[in-house]
């Protein structure tokens, strides 16, 4: 039975388990931004290939708020790109590599 109001619904014994998450984080290099026909084209590379990457999240930053605008799956050649419609107020984009264990790599920022 719960010992307090916040424990309602808790069942069984709790147990903590330590896990190891890889200390090597993914990196993104060679980021470029091109603008044409109302579209921003982001392009980047991953040194050493992409076997440990699950996907890349692309966020737009406007007025201090960060909003996800896309997701890109890794490519065999390590060159990635995404086309994002231009939007008023977007000051920069952030590319976040997500590893196969779902840890986040070092993000890269590119200004508009």
N, CA, C and O atoms as a DFTB+ gen file, in Angstrom:
448 C
 N C O
     1  1       0.844      -1.186       0.000
     2  2       0.000       0.000       0.000
     3  2       0.885       1.243       0.000
     4  3       1.972       1.236       0.577
     5  1       0.420       2.302      -0.643
     6  2       1.254       3.508      -0.711
     7  2       1.442       4.132       0.664
     8  3       0.550       4.104       1.512
     9  1       2.639       4.698       0.859
    10  2       2.963       5.358       2.121
    11  2       2.590       6.842       2.107
    12  3       2.630       7.493       3.151
    13  1       2.237       7.372       0.972
    14  2       1.868       8.775       0.879
    15  2       1.030       9.029      -0.362
    16  3       0.851       8.133      -1.188
    17  1       0.512      10.254      -0.499
    18  2      -0.354      10.586      -1.623
    19  2       0.340      10.439      -2.976
    20  3      -0.297      10.053      -3.956
    21  1       1.645      10.745      -3.043
    22  2       2.357      10.693      -4.319
    23  2       2.758       9.281      -4.717
    24  3       3.233       9.083      -5.835
    25  1       2.588       8.306      -3.857
    26  2       2.968       6.932      -4.155
    27  2       1.781       6.094      -4.622
    28  3       1.924       4.889      -4.828
    29  1       0.618       6.707      -4.790
    30  2      -0.556       5.972      -5.238
    31  2      -0.257       5.366      -6.604
    32  3       0.214       6.060      -7.505
    33  1      -0.522       4.105      -6.752
    34  2      -0.265       3.434      -8.022
    35  2       1.092       2.757      -8.082
    36  3       1.367       2.026      -9.033
    37  1       1.950       2.981      -7.091
    38  2       3.252       2.318      -7.073
    39  2       3.092       0.893      -6.574
    40  3       2.417       0.639      -5.576
    41  1       3.712      -0.018      -7.273
    42  2       3.634      -1.424      -6.898
    43  2       5.027      -2.020      -6.845
    44  3       5.931      -1.552      -7.538
    45  1       5.204      -3.014      -6.054
    46  2       6.445      -3.776      -6.057
    47  2       7.606      -3.067      -5.402
    48  3       7.456      -2.008      -4.792
    49  1       8.773      -3.679      -5.543
    50  2      10.010      -3.147      -4.981
    51  2      10.759      -2.368      -6.042
    52  3      10.775      -2.766      -7.207
    53  1      11.373      -1.272      -5.661
    54  2      12.162      -0.509      -6.623
    55  2      13.595      -1.004      -6.618
    56  3      14.104      -1.463      -5.596
    57  1      14.240      -0.907      -7.772
    58  2      15.620      -1.331      -7.905
    59  2      16.315      -0.401      -8.882
    60  3      15.744      -0.040      -9.911
    61  1      17.536      -0.011      -8.571
    62  2      18.327       0.829      -9.457
    63  2      19.351      -0.030     -10.169
    64  3      19.945      -0.933      -9.579
    65  1      19.551       0.264     -11.453
    66  2      20.522      -0.471     -12.252
    67  2      21.427       0.539     -12.939
    68  3      20.941       1.453     -13.605
    69  1      22.736       0.385     -12.785
    70  2      23.691       1.252     -13.462
    71  2      23.878       0.767     -14.892
    72  3      23.994      -0.432     -15.145
    73  1      23.906       1.726     -15.831
    74  2      24.174       1.385     -17.224
    75  2      25.331       2.236     -17.716
    76  3      25.590       3.314     -17.181
    77  1      26.005       1.764     -18.703
    78  2      27.114       2.500     -19.285
    79  2      26.692       3.035     -20.639
    80  3      26.210       2.288     -21.491
    81  1      26.874       4.331     -20.833
    82  2      26.581       4.964     -22.107
    83  2      27.910       5.357     -22.721
    84  3      28.784       5.893     -22.040
    85  1      28.058       5.093     -23.986
    86  2      29.304       5.390     -24.678
    87  2      29.739       6.828     -24.418
    88  3      28.928       7.752     -24.485
    89  1      31.033       7.009     -24.119
    90  2      31.526       8.357     -23.869
    91  2      31.872       9.083     -25.164
    92  3      32.020      10.305     -25.160
    93  1      32.005       8.350     -26.276
    94  2      32.281       8.983     -27.551
    95  2      30.986       9.551     -28.109
    96  3      29.975       8.855     -28.210
    97  1      31.034      10.791     -28.459
    98  2      29.846      11.461     -28.978
    99  2      30.045      11.775     -30.455
   100  3      31.166      11.992     -30.913
   101  1      28.943      11.795     -31.188
   102  2      29.011      12.107     -32.606
   103  2      29.306      13.569     -32.853
   104  3      28.969      14.432     -32.043
   105  1      29.930      13.833     -33.968
   106  2      30.227      15.208     -34.351
   107  2      29.765      15.453     -35.778
   108  3      29.660      14.529     -36.584
   109  1      29.495      16.700     -36.065
   110  2      29.072      17.137     -37.388
   111  2      30.091      18.162     -37.864
   112  3      30.497      19.032     -37.093
   113  1      30.509      18.073     -39.122
   114  2      31.488      19.020     -39.666
   115  2      31.004      19.541     -41.012
   116  3      30.026      19.048     -41.573
   117  1      31.700      20.535     -41.510
   118  2      31.431      21.051     -42.852
   119  2      30.022      21.540     -43.061
   120  3      29.443      21.302     -44.121
   121  1      29.454      22.213     -42.089
   122  2      28.069      22.684     -42.192
   123  2      27.998      23.892     -43.115
   124  3      28.797      24.822     -43.005
   125  1      27.037      23.864     -44.022
   126  2      26.816      25.019     -44.895
   127  2      25.319      25.293     -44.997
   128  3      24.492      24.395     -44.840
   129  1      24.996      26.546     -45.262
   130  2      23.599      26.977     -45.410
   131  2      23.490      27.775     -46.697
   132  3      24.218      28.748     -46.894
   133  1      22.586      27.368     -47.569
   134  2      22.316      28.090     -48.805
   135  2      20.862      28.523     -48.788
   136  3      19.999      27.809     -48.277
   137  1      20.590      29.700     -49.351
   138  2      19.217      30.195     -49.407
   139  2      18.839      30.452     -50.854
   140  3      19.542      31.168     -51.567
   141  1      17.725      29.865     -51.291
   142  2      17.217      30.127     -52.627
   143  2      15.747      29.753     -52.706
   144  3      15.308      28.790     -52.078
   145  1      15.000      30.510     -53.470
   146  2      13.576      30.251     -53.718
   147  2      12.778      30.014     -52.440
   148  3      11.951      29.103     -52.391
   149  1      13.013      30.819     -51.410
   150  2      12.240      30.692     -50.175
   151  2      12.563      29.458     -49.369
   152  3      11.753      29.009     -48.558
   153  1      13.749      28.902     -49.589
   154  2      14.139      27.679     -48.901
   155  2      15.557      27.792     -48.369
   156  3      16.431      28.360     -49.023
   157  1      15.780      27.249     -47.181
   158  2      17.128      27.121     -46.644
   159  2      17.572      25.676     -46.868
   160  3      16.862      24.741     -46.498
   161  1      18.729      25.499     -47.467
   162  2      19.290      24.169     -47.678
   163  2      20.470      24.011     -46.727
   164  3      21.482      24.699     -46.853
   165  1      20.324      23.093     -45.773
   166  2      21.400      22.794     -44.829
   167  2      22.120      21.543     -45.314
   168  3      21.495      20.565     -45.725
   169  1      23.444      21.594     -45.258
   170  2      24.247      20.448     -45.678
   171  2      25.387      20.265     -44.690
   172  3      25.992      21.243     -44.252
   173  1      25.688      19.000     -44.329
   174  2      26.756      18.732     -43.381
   175  2      27.357      17.352     -43.649
   176  3      26.805      16.548     -44.400
   177  1      28.490      17.103     -43.021
   178  2      29.181      15.828     -43.174
   179  2      29.444      15.225     -41.806
   180  3      29.408      15.913     -40.786
   181  1      29.710      13.922     -41.804
   182  2      30.057      13.219     -40.585
   183  2      31.406      12.533     -40.829
   184  3      31.509      11.650     -41.680
   185  1      32.436      12.938     -40.084
   186  2      33.742      12.314     -40.294
   187  2      33.737      10.851     -39.856
   188  3      33.200      10.515     -38.801
   189  1      34.330       9.995     -40.663
   190  2      34.443       8.585     -40.286
   191  2      33.216       7.742     -40.558
   192  3      33.152       6.603     -40.096
   193  1      32.235       8.256     -41.291
   194  2      31.042       7.467     -41.604
   195  2      29.978       7.561     -40.530
   196  3      30.124       8.294     -39.552
   197  1      28.892       6.798     -40.727
   198  2      27.715       6.942     -39.859
   199  2      27.217       5.660     -39.208
   200  3      26.023       5.582     -38.917
   201  1      28.040       4.652     -38.959
   202  2      27.471       3.405     -38.426
   203  2      26.871       3.528     -37.026
   204  3      25.990       2.744     -36.674
   205  1      27.322       4.486     -36.223
   206  2      26.816       4.618     -34.854
   207  2      25.738       5.689     -34.709
   208  3      25.319       5.989     -33.591
   209  1      25.286       6.265     -35.812
   210  2      24.288       7.324     -35.772
   211  2      22.904       6.745     -36.045
   212  3      22.743       5.893     -36.918
   213  1      21.908       7.209     -35.297
   214  2      20.529       6.795     -35.555
   215  2      19.835       7.807     -36.459
   216  3      19.195       7.430     -37.441
   217  1      19.961       9.093     -36.131
   218  2      19.376      10.144     -36.953
   219  2      19.964      11.491     -36.550
   220  3      20.743      11.578     -35.600
   221  1      19.589      12.538     -37.276
   222  2      19.999      13.904     -36.976
   223  2      18.748      14.744     -36.820
   224  3      17.862      14.708     -37.673
   225  1      18.668      15.504     -35.732
   226  2      17.538      16.407     -35.511
   227  2      17.949      17.805     -35.960
   228  3      19.067      18.249     -35.699
   229  1      17.030      18.494     -36.641
   230  2      17.294      19.858     -37.079
   231  2      16.287      20.755     -36.374
   232  3      15.077      20.539     -36.453
   233  1      16.808      21.769     -35.682
   234  2      15.979      22.709     -34.937
   235  2      16.183      24.116     -35.489
   236  3      17.305      24.502     -35.816
   237  1      15.104      24.878     -35.591
   238  2      15.185      26.297     -35.943
   239  2      15.064      27.101     -34.662
   240  3      14.283      26.754     -33.776
   241  1      15.840      28.182     -34.561
   242  2      15.801      29.037     -33.380
   243  2      15.266      30.402     -33.790
   244  3      15.796      31.047     -34.694
   245  1      14.211      30.828     -33.112
   246  2      13.571      32.108     -33.382
   247  2      13.115      32.709     -32.064
   248  3      12.425      32.050     -31.286
   249  1      13.491      33.941     -31.810
   250  2      13.122      34.648     -30.576
   251  2      13.493      33.839     -29.337
   252  3      12.753      33.833     -28.353
   253  1      14.625      33.162     -29.384
   254  2      15.096      32.402     -28.233
   255  2      14.439      31.044     -28.050
   256  3      14.799      30.302     -27.137
   257  1      13.478      30.708     -28.907
   258  2      12.802      29.413     -28.798
   259  2      13.331      28.467     -29.871
   260  3      13.536      28.868     -31.017
   261  1      13.548      27.218     -29.494
   262  2      14.056      26.210     -30.402
   263  2      12.930      25.249     -30.770
   264  3      12.277      24.684     -29.893
   265  1      12.709      25.069     -32.069
   266  2      11.616      24.229     -32.553
   267  2      12.169      23.213     -33.551
   268  3      12.926      23.578     -34.451
   269  1      11.800      21.954     -33.399
   270  2      12.235      20.920     -34.338
   271  2      11.572      21.155     -35.688
   272  3      10.356      21.334     -35.764
   273  1      12.375      21.156     -36.761
   274  2      11.838      21.368     -38.108
   275  2      12.127      20.201     -39.041
   276  3      11.652      20.177     -40.176
   277  1      12.908      19.234     -38.565
   278  2      13.193      18.099     -39.437
   279  2      14.040      17.041     -38.772
   280  3      14.623      17.248     -37.708
   281  1      14.090      15.898     -39.435
   282  2      14.875      14.757     -38.979
   283  2      15.462      14.104     -40.227
   284  3      14.762      13.923     -41.223
   285  1      16.747      13.750     -40.174
   286  2      17.417      13.151     -41.324
   287  2      18.061      11.841     -40.896
   288  3      18.741      11.780     -39.872
   289  1      17.847      10.806     -41.678
   290  2      18.477       9.510     -41.424
   291  2      19.904       9.540     -41.966
   292  3      20.175      10.248     -42.936
   293  1      20.817       8.789     -41.364
   294  2      22.196       8.782     -41.845
   295  2      22.313       8.185     -43.248
   296  3      21.548       7.299     -43.628
   297  1      23.276       8.683     -44.001
   298  2      23.540       8.165     -45.337
   299  2      24.845       7.383     -45.328
   300  3      25.677       7.560     -44.438
   301  1      25.016       6.537     -46.298
   302  2      26.214       5.701     -46.378
   303  2      27.465       6.544     -46.612
   304  3      28.520       6.262     -46.044
   305  1      27.348       7.584     -47.453
   306  2      28.525       8.386     -47.791
   307  2      28.860       9.463     -46.752
   308  3      29.885      10.133     -46.875
   309  1      28.013       9.638     -45.733
   310  2      28.295      10.601     -44.670
   311  2      27.952      12.039     -44.997
   312  3      28.208      12.930     -44.187
   313  1      27.372      12.293     -46.178
   314  2      26.950      13.641     -46.567
   315  2      25.435      13.721     -46.382
   316  3      24.696      12.872     -46.880
   317  1      24.981      14.747     -45.663
   318  2      23.562      14.867     -45.336
   319  2      23.053      16.249     -45.724
   320  3      23.810      17.219     -45.720
   321  1      21.779      16.334     -46.055
   322  2      21.185      17.631     -46.356
   323  2      19.686      17.591     -46.097
   324  3      19.049      16.538     -46.115
   325  1      19.156      18.775     -45.858
   326  2      17.716      18.923     -45.655
   327  2      17.313      20.293     -46.172
   328  3      18.057      21.265     -46.037
   329  1      16.147      20.359     -46.754
   330  2      15.583      21.605     -47.252
   331  2      14.483      22.046     -46.291
   332  3      13.555      21.291     -46.003
   333  1      14.601      23.287     -45.796
   334  2      13.641      23.819     -44.826
   335  2      13.081      25.121     -45.365
   336  3      13.855      26.003     -45.736
   337  1      11.742      25.279     -45.422
   338  2      11.172      26.549     -45.887
   339  2      11.652      27.708     -45.000
   340  3      11.732      27.574     -43.779
   341  1      11.965      28.833     -45.626
   342  2      12.388      29.993     -44.839
   343  2      11.225      30.486     -43.991
   344  3      10.059      30.330     -44.355
   345  1      11.563      31.079     -42.863
   346  2      10.549      31.568     -41.939
   347  2      11.057      32.855     -41.308
   348  3      12.225      32.946     -40.928
   349  1      10.182      33.848     -41.195
   350  2      10.567      35.114     -40.573
   351  2      10.975      34.892     -39.121
   352  3      10.323      34.145     -38.390
   353  1      12.041      35.536     -38.718
   354  2      12.463      35.485     -37.332
   355  2      13.463      34.394     -37.007
   356  3      14.062      34.422     -35.932
   357  1      13.667      33.419     -37.909
   358  2      14.648      32.360     -37.642
   359  2      16.046      32.965     -37.746
   360  3      16.428      33.513     -38.780
   361  1      16.803      32.853     -36.645
   362  2      18.142      33.427     -36.605
   363  2      19.228      32.402     -36.877
   364  3      20.289      32.742     -37.401
   365  1      18.969      31.148     -36.523
   366  2      19.928      30.090     -36.810
   367  2      19.282      28.710     -36.688
   368  3      18.169      28.559     -36.184
   369  1      20.021      27.716     -37.168
   370  2      19.589      26.328     -37.091
   371  2      20.587      25.550     -36.243
   372  3      21.769      25.890     -36.185
   373  1      20.102      24.512     -35.594
   374  2      20.945      23.647     -34.772
   375  2      20.798      22.223     -35.305
   376  3      19.685      21.728     -35.481
   377  1      21.934      21.572     -35.559
   378  2      21.943      20.181     -36.009
   379  2      22.445      19.336     -34.847
   380  3      23.549      19.542     -34.342
   381  1      21.614      18.378     -34.430
   382  2      21.950      17.526     -33.282
   383  2      22.056      16.073     -33.738
   384  3      21.051      15.484     -34.136
   385  1      23.255      15.481     -33.687
   386  2      23.355      14.062     -34.007
   387  2      22.837      13.211     -32.845
   388  3      23.148      13.478     -31.684
   389  1      22.059      12.202     -33.163
   390  2      21.539      11.277     -32.156
   391  2      22.144       9.905     -32.458
   392  3      22.006       9.374     -33.560
   393  1      22.809       9.354     -31.460
   394  2      23.523       8.100     -31.644
   395  2      22.575       6.901     -31.564
   396  3      21.416       7.047     -31.177
   397  1      23.070       5.717     -31.930
   398  2      22.227       4.524     -31.931
   399  2      21.750       4.132     -30.531
   400  3      20.770       3.399     -30.396
   401  1      22.443       4.621     -29.475
   402  2      21.972       4.374     -28.107
   403  2      21.086       5.528     -27.612
   404  3      20.747       5.601     -26.430
   405  1      20.725       6.414     -28.522
   406  2      19.869       7.592     -28.313
   407  2      20.499       8.670     -27.447
   408  3      19.803       9.576     -26.987
   409  1      21.803       8.589     -27.216
   410  2      22.494       9.714     -26.581
   411  2      22.696      10.784     -27.655
   412  3      22.682      10.485     -28.849
   413  1      22.881      12.006     -27.229
   414  2      23.043      13.122     -28.150
   415  2      24.521      13.440     -28.323
   416  3      25.283      13.454     -27.357
   417  1      24.914      13.694     -29.562
   418  2      26.285      14.100     -29.846
   419  2      26.424      15.606     -29.715
   420  3      25.498      16.284     -29.268
   421  1      27.564      16.124     -30.099
   422  2      27.837      17.560     -30.029
   423  2      27.042      18.273     -31.119
   424  3      27.184      17.971     -32.304
   425  1      26.208      19.218     -30.707
   426  2      25.385      19.938     -31.687
   427  2      26.219      21.019     -32.383
   428  3      27.235      21.484     -31.866
   429  1      25.751      21.397     -33.573
   430  2      26.405      22.438     -34.366
   431  2      25.356      23.486     -34.707
   432  3      24.217      23.156     -35.039
   433  1      25.754      24.758     -34.619
   434  2      24.844      25.858     -34.912
   435  2      25.306      26.574     -36.181
   436  3      26.499      26.820     -36.359
   437  1      24.368      26.905     -37.056
   438  2      24.683      27.668     -38.254
   439  2      23.728      28.855     -38.323
   440  3      22.513      28.695     -38.207
   441  1      24.292      30.052     -38.514
   442  2      23.485      31.277     -38.579
   443  2      22.882      31.474     -39.945
   444  3      23.438      31.061     -40.962
   445  1      21.715      32.122     -39.945
   446  2      21.027      32.425     -41.210
   447  2      21.598      33.693     -41.781
   448  3      21.168      34.139     -42.845
